[in-house]
Amino acid sequence: MSAEQALVKRDVLIVGAGLAGSAAATVLARRGLSVTVIDPYAEFPPLFRAEKIEPDQAALLQSLGLLDKVKQKTRIISEIIHARAGRTLRRRQIEQFGISYCDIVNQVRAQFPEQVEFRLGRVKKITSGESRPRVELADGSVCVGRLLILATGMSGRLPEQLGIEKRMVKEELSMAFGFMLERTDGQAFPFDAVTYYTGTLADKVGYVTLFRMGNAMRANIYAYWPAKDATTKELLREPATALPRLLPGLDQLIGSYAAQGKIEPFKIDLYRMQQCARADMVLIGDAYQSVCPSTGMGLSKVLTDVDVLCNEFVPRWMAAGSIATSDVAAFYAHERKSALDDRALHLALAGRDSVLATSLHWRVQRLVRAWRFAHGE
Ligand SMILES: Cc1cc2nc3c(=O)[nH]c(=O)nc-3n(C[C@H](O)[C@H](O)[C@H](O)COP(=O)(O)OP(=O)(O)OC[C@H]3O[C@@H](n4cnc5c(N)ncnc54)[C@H](O)[C@@H]3O)c2cc1C
């Protein structure tokens, strides 16, 4: 098949079908646009990413008409115990949902209307600027659209092809570790979720969150040592000794516990793409800006991007018949979107400083936080 034979012309091309790309494809197709979405995985694989849906994220999924099907795979969390140094501080009533990221994405993909064409493949080249945006797949086929949405997550190198640069805000900002947790006595844990602060900064642990996912208890540790630090190796190779050392007092709170199966590590680089306004082309989700998982804001950012882009900007652009650089710049500068992006960056850096910074400001902040914890605030 020649490249010309394989040419597909669509309203919207979306590269990447993680949450950002899949949700955008669904919303735009429901608006009657023809959409081609391209991804190398027929089913989104079980990768370590967001594993909890916060209330604001559930509300966004609901407003995008995506929540009901996602909910089918969730485990409801109705109470979080906040604890520090082996002691419960308070219990917070909440409605959160524990769910693996691949289940979130696959449940959104399962809602693709028929105007969505899913193409299995990896995009290796993109062009935009002179005429309609074009993408070329590794198999040589070519798609052309009126609008190109890049939703390639953290991995994508495609923006570089258009001269779009990644501005690294903080390389190796943090580490995240995900694993299943069990009680050594074989009993079930008697809580939905725990957010635990160790009360010491010596080991550079921000906090650990435990929460129900399916029939099991999941743990995510957020920490601020470099990826190659000996602590990473110790945690991966000898969790039975590393966990009690890194999380002192947790066993007093939840009983004797052990990691079940493999601990998955993830190194977080914090970045934002810069000078990325291009006619007919837009970046969303992690392709535009990464997030520190400890802030719990990744899905909020992705879904806000999708909402603002697909419900406000794309309908206007399609009606106008053209998408200028200034139109795309207006999307990145949109008040709600840019405020959330800025807040996510700010909280990511503040989370790191709250553990590592030695300035007077942060020493005072820590004292204030310790006082608040001690008084149950
Ligand atoms: C360890 C970890 C824990 C996290 N925890 C939380 C949390 O608790 N709460 C929260 O809100 N957020 C969390 N996040 C952030 C959240 O998971 C991300 O912000 C979100 O998943 C980003 O979605 P996305 O669609 O932009 O990218 P992705 O889901 O990464 O999707 C990118 C897609 O692009 C595809 N792709 C890439 N290159 C190409 C190509 N060349 N051609 C075709 N397709 C391509 C990939 O296959 C993939 O399907 C966490 C992130 C990490 C790393």
Ligand as a Chemical Component Dictionary entry (heavy atoms), coordinates in Angstrom:
data_LIG
# 
_chem_comp.id                   LIG 
_chem_comp.type                 NON-POLYMER 
_chem_comp.pdbx_formal_charge   0 
_chem_comp.three_letter_code    LIG 
# 
loop_
_chem_comp_atom.comp_id 
_chem_comp_atom.atom_id 
_chem_comp_atom.alt_atom_id 
_chem_comp_atom.type_symbol 
_chem_comp_atom.charge 
_chem_comp_atom.model_Cartn_x 
_chem_comp_atom.model_Cartn_y 
_chem_comp_atom.model_Cartn_z 
_chem_comp_atom.pdbx_ordinal 
LIG C1  C1  C 0 3.782  7.032  38.975 1  
LIG C2  C2  C 0 2.692  8.036  38.709 2  
LIG C3  C3  C 0 1.651  8.165  39.601 3  
LIG C4  C4  C 0 0.650  9.107  39.353 4  
LIG N1  N1  N 0 -0.356 9.244  40.277 5  
LIG C5  C5  C 0 -1.313 10.161 40.059 6  
LIG C6  C6  C 0 -2.389 10.317 40.988 7  
LIG O1  O1  O 0 -2.454 9.648  42.021 8  
LIG N2  N2  N 0 -3.362 11.222 40.698 9  
LIG C7  C7  C 0 -3.336 11.968 39.549 10 
LIG O2  O2  O 0 -4.259 12.746 39.324 11 
LIG N3  N3  N 0 -2.329 11.845 38.653 12 
LIG C8  C8  C 0 -1.327 10.964 38.878 13 
LIG N4  N4  N 0 -0.327 10.825 37.962 14 
LIG C9  C9  C 0 -0.341 11.637 36.726 15 
LIG C10 C10 C 0 -1.297 11.054 35.665 16 
LIG O3  O3  O 0 -1.200 9.648  35.652 17 
LIG C11 C11 C 0 -0.926 11.636 34.312 18 
LIG O4  O4  O 0 -0.995 13.049 34.390 19 
LIG C12 C12 C 0 -1.854 11.159 33.198 20 
LIG O5  O5  O 0 -1.858 9.761  33.165 21 
LIG C13 C13 C 0 -1.393 11.713 31.849 22 
LIG O6  O6  O 0 -2.241 11.219 30.825 23 
LIG P1  P1  P 0 -1.884 11.468 29.300 24 
LIG O7  O7  O 0 -3.024 10.946 28.504 25 
LIG O8  O8  O 0 -1.418 12.852 29.103 26 
LIG O9  O9  O 0 -0.588 10.547 29.037 27 
LIG P2  P2  P 0 -0.515 8.949  28.952 28 
LIG O10 O10 O 0 -1.560 8.302  29.739 29 
LIG O11 O11 O 0 0.922  8.621  29.253 30 
LIG O12 O12 O 0 -0.802 8.616  27.437 31 
LIG C14 C14 C 0 0.114  8.846  26.392 32 
LIG C15 C15 C 0 -0.259 7.923  25.241 33 
LIG O13 O13 O 0 0.500  8.314  24.085 34 
LIG C16 C16 C 0 0.901  7.154  23.391 35 
LIG N5  N5  N 0 2.044  7.508  22.551 36 
LIG C17 C17 C 0 3.257  7.986  22.950 37 
LIG N6  N6  N 0 4.048  8.187  21.871 38 
LIG C18 C18 C 0 3.306  7.866  20.767 39 
LIG C19 C19 C 0 3.554  7.868  19.360 40 
LIG N7  N7  N 0 4.734  8.265  18.862 41 
LIG N8  N8  N 0 2.576  7.460  18.516 42 
LIG C20 C20 C 0 1.354  7.068  18.996 43 
LIG N9  N9  N 0 1.063  7.048  20.323 44 
LIG C21 C21 C 0 2.025  7.438  21.201 45 
LIG C22 C22 C 0 1.212  6.159  24.511 46 
LIG O14 O14 O 0 1.169  4.824  24.045 47 
LIG C23 C23 C 0 0.077  6.453  25.500 48 
LIG O15 O15 O 0 -1.054 5.664  25.247 49 
LIG C24 C24 C 0 0.691  9.903  38.191 50 
LIG C25 C25 C 0 1.747  9.759  37.283 51 
LIG C26 C26 C 0 2.737  8.838  37.536 52 
LIG C27 C27 C 0 3.869  8.695  36.556 53 
# 
loop_
_chem_comp_bond.comp_id 
_chem_comp_bond.atom_id_1 
_chem_comp_bond.atom_id_2 
_chem_comp_bond.value_order 
_chem_comp_bond.pdbx_ordinal 
LIG C1  C2  SING 1  
LIG C2  C3  SING 2  
LIG C2  C26 DOUB 3  
LIG C3  C4  DOUB 4  
LIG C4  N1  SING 5  
LIG C4  C24 SING 6  
LIG N1  C5  DOUB 7  
LIG C5  C6  SING 8  
LIG C5  C8  SING 9  
LIG C6  O1  DOUB 10 
LIG C6  N2  SING 11 
LIG N2  C7  SING 12 
LIG C7  O2  DOUB 13 
LIG C7  N3  SING 14 
LIG N3  C8  DOUB 15 
LIG C8  N4  SING 16 
LIG N4  C9  SING 17 
LIG N4  C24 SING 18 
LIG C9  C10 SING 19 
LIG C10 O3  SING 20 
LIG C10 C11 SING 21 
LIG C11 O4  SING 22 
LIG C11 C12 SING 23 
LIG C12 O5  SING 24 
LIG C12 C13 SING 25 
LIG C13 O6  SING 26 
LIG O6  P1  SING 27 
LIG P1  O7  DOUB 28 
LIG P1  O8  SING 29 
LIG P1  O9  SING 30 
LIG O9  P2  SING 31 
LIG P2  O10 DOUB 32 
LIG P2  O11 SING 33 
LIG P2  O12 SING 34 
LIG O12 C14 SING 35 
LIG C14 C15 SING 36 
LIG C15 O13 SING 37 
LIG C15 C23 SING 38 
LIG O13 C16 SING 39 
LIG C16 N5  SING 40 
LIG C16 C22 SING 41 
LIG N5  C17 SING 42 
LIG N5  C21 SING 43 
LIG C17 N6  DOUB 44 
LIG N6  C18 SING 45 
LIG C18 C19 SING 46 
LIG C18 C21 DOUB 47 
LIG C19 N7  SING 48 
LIG C19 N8  DOUB 49 
LIG N8  C20 SING 50 
LIG C20 N9  DOUB 51 
LIG N9  C21 SING 52 
LIG C22 O14 SING 53 
LIG C22 C23 SING 54 
LIG C23 O15 SING 55 
LIG C24 C25 DOUB 56 
LIG C25 C26 SING 57 
LIG C26 C27 SING 58 
# 
